[in-house]
C-alpha cells in the first residue's frame, strides 16, 4: 500500500518552496531537498521523471518502492519536514534493499530520523 495522502507533498507551491529554500544532500543515486514545515507531520514527494525512464510502468515502480520504504519506516521519521526525494537513472538497476539502505542513510545524514 502507498504512503497516506496527507503525508504526500503535492502542491506545486510547496514543492517550489522546498526546491528554493531547502537543504540539499545526495549520495550514490538519490538526492533529497528538505525544509521545516508547519505541520505536525512530515510530507514527502517522490517525483520520477522521464529522464529516469520513458516507461510509466518503471517510473511508477520506483515511486512505489520509495513510498513503501517511507511507509515502513514512518515511525522513525521526524515530524514537521517537507522532503523531496529525487532519483538518478541508475536507480533502475538497484534492488529494493539497496534503495532502502541508501534512502535511510540519506535521511539519517539529514537528521530526519529519530534515532
C-alpha positions in Angstrom: 0.0 0.0 0.0 1.0 3.6 -0.6 2.0 6.4 1.7 -1.2 8.0 3.1 -2.3 11.0 1.1 -1.7 13.5 3.9 1.9 12.6 4.0 2.5 13.3 0.4 3.8 16.7 -0.7 1.6 17.6 -3.7 1.1 21.3 -4.2 3.4 22.9 -6.6 3.9 26.0 -4.4 5.0 23.7 -1.6 7.4 21.8 -3.8 8.9 25.0 -5.2 9.5 26.3 -1.7 11.4 23.2 -0.8 13.4 23.4 -4.1 14.3 27.1 -3.5 14.8 27.1 0.3 15.5 23.5 1.2 18.8 22.0 2.3 20.3 19.6 -0.1 22.0 16.2 0.3 22.9 13.4 -2.1 24.5 10.1 -2.3 25.0 7.4 -5.0 21.7 7.6 -6.8 19.4 9.6 -4.6 19.1 13.3 -3.8 17.0 15.0 -1.2 15.9 18.5 -0.5 14.2 19.2 2.8 12.9 22.0 4.9 10.9 22.5 8.1 7.1 22.8 7.6 4.4 23.9 10.0 2.6 20.6 10.2 2.7 18.0 12.9 3.8 15.5 10.3 6.3 15.3 7.5 5.4 15.2 3.8 7.3 13.6 1.0 7.3 14.0 -2.7 8.9 11.3 -4.9 9.0 12.7 -8.4 10.4 10.3 -11.0 10.9 12.0 -14.3 11.2 10.9 -17.9 15.0 11.1 -17.7 14.8 8.1 -15.4 12.7 6.0 -17.7 10.4 6.6 -20.7 8.2 3.8 -19.4 5.5 4.8 -16.9 5.5 1.3 -15.5 9.1 1.6 -14.5 8.7 5.2 -13.1 5.7 4.0 -11.1 7.5 1.0 -9.7 10.3 3.3 -8.5 7.8 5.7 -6.9 6.0 2.8 -5.2 9.3 1.5 -3.8 10.3 4.8 -2.4 6.9 5.4 -0.8 6.8 1.9 0.6 10.2 2.4 2.2 9.0 5.6 3.8 5.7 4.0 4.9 7.5 1.1 6.6 10.0 3.4 8.4 7.4 6.1 9.2 7.6 5.8 13.0 11.2 6.6 12.7 10.9 9.7 10.6 10.9 13.0 12.3 7.7 15.1 12.0 7.4 18.6 10.6 9.6 18.4 7.4 8.8 18.7 3.7 11.1 16.4 1.8 11.7 15.9 -1.9 13.3 12.6 -2.9 14.8 12.7 -6.3 16.4 9.8 -8.1 19.1 9.3 -10.8 18.5 7.0 -13.7 20.9 4.4 -12.3 18.3 3.6 -9.6 16.7 1.3 -12.2 19.4 -1.3 -11.7 19.1 -1.2 -7.9 17.3 -3.8 -5.8 14.7 -2.8 -3.2 17.1 -3.4 -0.3 19.8 -1.2 -1.8 17.3 1.6 -2.4 16.1 1.3 1.2 19.6 1.3 2.7 20.5 4.3 0.6 17.4 6.3 1.3 17.6 5.7 5.1 21.3 6.6 5.1 20.4 9.9 3.4 17.6 10.6 5.8 19.9 9.8 8.7 22.5 12.2 7.4 19.9 14.9 7.1 19.0 14.2 10.7 15.4 13.4 9.6 15.4 10.1 11.5 14.5 9.9 15.2 17.5 7.8 16.2 
